[in-house]
Amino acid sequence: MLTWLYPLTAAFAVALFSYVCTAVFRFIVMPAVQKLTERTKAKWDDYIFNHRVMKAFRRIIPPVIWYVALPLVLTHSPGLLSFLLKVCNIYLVVVSLLFVSAFLHSLYEISEEHKKLRNRPLKGVFQMFDLLAFVVGLILIISIIIDKSAISVLAGLGASAAILMLIFKDTILGLVAGVQLTANDMLRPGDWITMQKYGANGYVREVSLTTVKVQNFDKTITTIPPYLLVSDSFQNWRGMWAAGGRRMKLSVNIDANTVRFCSADDIARFVEKGYVSASQYADAGFPVSNTQVYRDFMIGYMRSHPDVNKDLMIMVRMLQPTPEGLPVELYCFCSFTEWAPFEMFQSSMLDYAVVMAREFGLSIFQRPAGTDLKG
């Protein structure tokens, strides 16, 4: 009876001592650290020493004390010592994983606050390190249970690599794709992307290790595996915002029967409307059509429009004739990129082009409707 009383008492004393140390850390050290971080101007320490990280670190204290103290007090009980150390090591690995996970989460929150990093898809990178820590911890736990080295366990897992690759296929592919997306700056949270094959047309809300969440303009969510963004093609509209202009590409179909050459009186009348001058056609050396003057007029109008980006291309051109008439294409870039204002600008530009075509003796082509065929 007395043989078992001493080791049990010693183990209980070690457990009690670890509890006291943990309580001291919780009620004295943690509040002191919190007050110190609140006084500093830096924000990173608020994340590194937040309650979640400190709580996870607090859980490491007991198994560390057990690991150091138990061999000192249980020298005459090797069987009990071996069992308790094995339990202690497993628990130490588990709480260490929780601490690493909490610490990585804090680092991710710091990156979200950083101006240069907040738009980078770093969530998948931190998830990769979290997963790597979990795999290492799992190998260590297995090695502790079977009393083998971690290298031996790793060598044994190599034999079942095909099964592991099948289980973690999406994770492995997502990891590789995430590195490519980040390294090549192909995708950032907040980007507007279009991937019609998978029904994605909206803003990227989240980029993780296994999924990319896109909020479509109809407020639905499309989830795409990251490796599909690398293997397939997608359209990223970030360049539009960076360029400071959104492209307008519209065409009006002119009735070919209304196209004619202009007389001197016609030129004088068109010049009065502005945006064109008589000198443009004085030395032309060939007859000038009303469609040419109309195109020159629309170019002048777009170049003087306050909402057109003058640093990007402005063009009006005639396209290949079709059974629906002669298409005159208006091509320019609006200086703002928001959807609703852009649509208003585009509509007003089309209205103006249709109305002004009549001033140059041109008619807009349209198919006959029922009311046109009544007579």
C-alpha positions in Angstrom: 0.0 0.0 0.0 2.8 2.4 1.0 4.6 1.6 -2.2 1.8 3.1 -4.3 1.1 6.0 -1.9 4.3 7.9 -2.5 4.2 8.0 -6.3 0.5 8.9 -6.3 1.1 11.7 -3.8 4.1 12.9 -5.8 2.1 13.0 -9.0 -0.7 14.8 -7.2 1.8 17.4 -5.9 3.2 18.0 -9.4 -0.3 18.4 -10.8 -1.2 20.8 -8.0 2.0 22.8 -8.6 1.2 23.0 -12.3 -2.3 24.2 -11.5 -0.9 27.0 -9.2 1.6 28.1 -12.0 -1.2 28.2 -14.5 -3.4 30.2 -12.2 -0.6 32.7 -11.6 -0.1 33.1 -15.4 -3.9 33.5 -15.9 -4.7 36.0 -13.2 -1.4 37.9 -12.9 0.7 37.6 -16.1 -2.1 37.7 -18.7 -3.7 40.9 -17.3 -0.3 42.6 -17.0 0.6 41.7 -20.6 -2.8 43.0 -21.8 -2.3 46.3 -20.0 1.2 46.7 -21.6 -0.1 46.0 -25.1 -2.9 48.5 -24.6 -0.4 51.3 -23.8 1.7 50.7 -26.9 0.9 52.6 -30.1 1.7 49.5 -32.3 -1.2 47.3 -33.3 0.6 44.1 -34.0 1.1 43.3 -30.3 -2.6 43.5 -29.8 -3.0 40.6 -32.1 0.1 38.6 -31.0 -0.8 38.8 -27.3 -4.6 38.7 -27.6 -6.7 36.5 -25.3 -6.9 33.6 -27.7 -3.1 33.3 -28.1 -2.4 33.8 -24.4 -5.1 31.2 -23.5 -3.5 28.7 -25.9 -0.1 29.4 -24.5 -1.4 28.9 -20.9 -2.4 25.4 -21.8 1.3 24.5 -22.5 2.4 25.3 -19.0 1.0 22.2 -17.2 2.5 19.5 -19.6 5.9 21.3 -19.5 6.0 21.2 -15.7 4.9 17.6 -15.7 7.5 16.6 -18.2 10.3 18.2 -16.1 9.1 17.3 -12.6 7.7 13.8 -13.0 11.1 12.1 -13.7 12.4 13.8 -10.5 9.7 12.4 -8.2 8.9 9.1 -9.8 12.3 7.6 -10.0 11.2 4.4 -8.2 8.1 3.9 -10.4 9.3 3.4 -13.9 6.1 1.9 -15.2 3.9 4.7 -14.0 6.5 7.3 -15.1 6.6 5.9 -18.6 2.8 6.0 -18.9 2.4 9.5 -17.5 5.2 10.8 -19.7 3.5 9.3 -22.8 0.2 11.0 -21.8 2.1 14.2 -21.0 3.8 14.2 -24.4 0.6 13.6 -26.3 -1.1 16.4 -24.4 1.8 18.7 -25.0 1.7 18.1 -28.8 -2.1 18.8 -28.8 -1.9 22.0 -26.9 1.1 23.1 -28.9 -0.9 22.6 -32.1 -3.7 24.8 -30.6 -1.1 27.5 -29.8 0.4 27.4 -33.3 -3.1 27.6 -34.8 -4.0 30.6 -32.7 -0.7 32.3 -33.4 -1.1 31.8 -37.2 -4.6 33.2 -37.0 -3.2 36.3 -35.3 -0.6 36.7 -38.0 -3.4 36.5 -40.6 -5.3 39.2 -38.8 -2.2 41.4 -38.8 -1.8 40.8 -42.6 -5.5 41.9 -43.0 -4.7 45.2 -41.3 -1.5 45.8 -43.4 -2.0 48.1 -46.4 0.2 46.2 -48.7 -1.0 42.7 -47.6 -4.7 43.1 -47.1 -5.5 42.6 -50.7 -3.3 39.5 -51.1 -4.9 36.0 -50.9 -2.9 35.0 -47.9 -5.6 33.0 -46.1 -4.7 29.9 -48.1 -1.0 30.4 -47.2 -1.8 30.5 -43.4 -4.1 27.5 -43.8 -1.3 25.7 -45.5 1.0 26.3 -42.5 -1.8 25.3 -40.2 -2.3 22.0 -42.1 1.4 21.4 -42.1 1.5 21.8 -38.3 -1.4 19.4 -37.9 0.3 16.8 -40.1 3.6 17.1 -38.1 1.6 16.9 -34.8 -0.3 13.8 -36.0 3.0 12.1 -36.9 4.4 13.0 -33.5 1.4 11.6 -31.7 1.5 8.4 -33.6 5.2 8.0 -32.9 4.6 8.6 -29.2 1.8 6.0 -29.1 3.7 3.2 -30.9 7.0 4.2 -29.3 8.8 4.7 -32.6 10.7 7.7 -34.0 8.9 10.2 -36.1 11.2 9.3 -39.1 10.1 5.7 -38.9 6.4 6.7 -38.9 7.0 9.1 -41.8 8.7 6.3 -43.7 5.7 4.0 -43.0 3.4 6.6 -44.3 5.4 6.8 -47.6 4.1 3.3 -48.4 0.5 4.6 -48.4 1.3 7.9 -50.3 -1.1 7.0 -53.0 -4.0 6.8 -50.5 -3.0 10.0 -48.8 -2.8 11.8 -52.1 -6.3 10.6 -53.0 -7.6 11.8 -49.6 -5.9 15.2 -49.7 -6.1 15.7 -53.5 -8.1 18.9 -53.3 -5.9 20.2 -50.6 -2.7 19.5 -52.5 -4.0 21.0 -55.7 -5.4 24.0 -53.8 -2.0 24.5 -52.1 -0.1 24.5 -55.5 -2.8 26.7 -57.1 -2.7 29.1 -54.1 1.0 29.6 -54.4 0.7 30.3 -58.2 -2.2 32.7 -57.6 -0.3 34.6 -54.9 3.1 34.6 -56.6 1.7 35.8 -60.0 -0.7 38.2 -58.4 -3.5 36.7 -60.4 -6.3 37.1 -57.8 -7.0 39.2 -54.8 -9.9 39.5 -52.4 -12.2 42.2 -53.8 -11.4 41.6 -57.4 -14.2 41.4 -59.9 -13.8 38.2 -61.9 -15.9 36.5 -64.6 -15.9 32.7 -65.1 -18.9 31.9 -67.1 -18.2 28.2 -67.3 -18.9 27.9 -63.5 -21.5 30.7 -63.3 -19.1 33.2 -61.5 -19.6 36.9 -62.2 -18.9 39.1 -59.2 -16.5 40.0 -56.5 -14.0 37.6 -54.8 -14.9 37.5 -51.1 -12.6 34.8 -49.8 -9.6 32.9 -51.1 -8.8 29.9 -48.9 -6.7 26.7 -49.4 -9.6 24.7 -51.0 -12.2 27.3 -52.1 -12.6 30.7 -53.7 -15.9 32.3 -52.9 -17.3 34.7 -55.4 -20.4 36.8 -54.6 -22.2 37.3 -57.9 -24.1 40.5 -58.7 -27.4 38.7 -58.0 -26.1 38.2 -54.4 -25.6 34.4 -54.9 -22.3 32.8 -53.9 -20.3 30.7 -56.3 -17.6 28.4 -54.8 -14.7 27.5 -57.1 -11.7 25.3 -56.2 -8.5 27.3 -56.6 -6.9 24.9 -59.0 -9.7 25.5 -61.6 -8.6 29.2 -61.7 -5.2 28.1 -62.7 -6.1 25.2 -65.1 -9.0 27.1 -66.7 -9.1 30.7 -67.8 -10.9 33.5 -66.0 -11.4 37.2 -66.6 -10.1 39.6 -63.9 -11.4 43.2 -64.2 -8.8 44.6 -61.8 -6.9 46.1 -64.7 -9.9 48.3 -65.6 -9.8 49.9 -62.1 -6.0 50.3 -62.3 -6.3 52.0 -65.7 -9.0 54.4 -64.5 -11.4 53.7 -67.3 -14.2 51.4 -68.2 -14.6 50.6 -71.9 -17.7 51.6 -73.8 -18.2 49.8 -77.1 -21.6 50.6 -78.8 -22.7 50.7 -82.3 -25.7 52.3 -84.1 -26.9 50.8 -87.4 -27.3 53.4 -90.1 -29.7 52.9 -92.9 -27.6 52.6 -96.1 -30.2 54.5 -98.1 -29.5 57.7 -96.2 -25.8 57.8 -96.8 -24.8 60.4 -99.4 -22.1 62.9 -100.3 -22.2 66.4 -98.7 -22.5 69.6 -100.5 -20.7 72.8 -99.5 -24.0 74.0 -97.8 -24.2 70.7 -95.9 -20.6 71.1 -94.6 -21.4 74.7 -93.5 -24.5 73.5 -91.7 -22.7 70.7 -90.0 -19.9 73.0 -88.9 -22.4 75.1 -87.1 -23.2 72.2 -84.8 -19.7 72.2 -83.4 -16.9 69.6 -82.9 -16.0 69.8 -86.7 -14.4 72.6 -88.7 -14.6 73.5 -92.4 -10.8 73.2 -92.7 -11.0 69.5 -92.1 -12.7 69.0 -95.4 -11.4 72.0 -97.5 -8.4 70.2 -98.9 -9.9 66.7 -98.8 -9.5 66.1 -102.5 -12.4 63.7 -102.5 -16.2 63.9 -101.8 -17.1 63.8 -98.2 -20.0 61.7 -97.0 -22.4 62.6 -94.3 -21.3 59.4 -92.4 -17.7 60.7 -92.3 -18.8 64.1 -90.9 -21.0 62.3 -88.4 -18.0 60.1 -87.2 -15.8 63.2 -86.9 -18.5 65.0 -85.0 -19.0 62.1 -82.5 -15.2 61.9 -82.0 -15.1 65.6 -81.2 -18.0 65.2 -78.8 -16.5 62.3 -76.9 -13.1 64.1 -76.7 -14.8 67.1 -75.0 -17.1 65.0 -72.8 -16.0 65.4 -69.1 -16.7 61.7 -68.2 -14.5 60.3 -71.0 -10.9 59.4 -70.1 -8.8 61.4 -72.5 -5.7 59.3 -71.8 -7.2 56.1 -73.3 -8.4 55.3 -76.8 -11.2 57.3 -78.3 -12.4 56.1 -81.7 -15.5 56.1 -84.0 -15.3 53.7 -86.9 -17.4 52.1 -89.6 -17.8 48.3 -89.4 -18.6 45.8 -92.1 -22.0 46.4 -93.7 -24.7 43.9 -92.5 -28.3 43.2 -93.5 -29.3 45.4 -90.6 -27.4 48.4 -92.0 -24.0 50.1 -91.7 -22.7 49.8 -88.1 -21.0 52.9 -86.7 -19.1 51.9 -83.6 -18.4 54.3 -80.7 -15.3 53.3 -78.7 -14.0 55.1 -75.6 -13.3 54.7 -71.9 -15.5 56.2 -69.2 -13.5 57.8 -66.4 -15.4 56.1 -63.6 -15.8 52.3 -63.2 -18.8 51.9 -61.0 -21.6 49.9 -62.7 -24.6 52.1 -62.3 -22.9 55.4 -63.3 -21.2 53.7 -66.2 -24.6 52.4 -67.5 -26.0 55.9 -67.2 -23.1 57.3 -69.2 -23.3 54.6 -71.8 -27.1 55.1 -72.2 -26.8 58.9 -72.6 -24.0 58.5 -75.1 -26.1 56.1 -77.2 -29.1 58.5 -77.0 -27.0 61.4 -78.2 -25.6 59.3 -81.1 -29.0 58.3 -82.2 -30.5 61.8 -82.0 -27.6 63.5 -83.7 -27.6 61.0 -86.6 -30.8 62.7 -87.9 -29.1 66.1 -87.9 -26.7 64.7 -90.5 -29.4 63.3 -92.7 -28.9 59.7 -91.4 -31.6 57.3 -90.4 -31.2 54.6 -87.8 -32.0 51.2 -89.3 -34.6 49.0 -87.5 -36.7 46.1 -88.6 -40.3 46.9 -89.5 -42.7 46.4 -86.6 -46.4 45.5 -86.8 -47.4 49.2 -86.7 -45.1 49.9 -89.7 -46.9 47.3 -91.8 -50.5 48.4 -91.0 -50.8 50.5 -94.1 
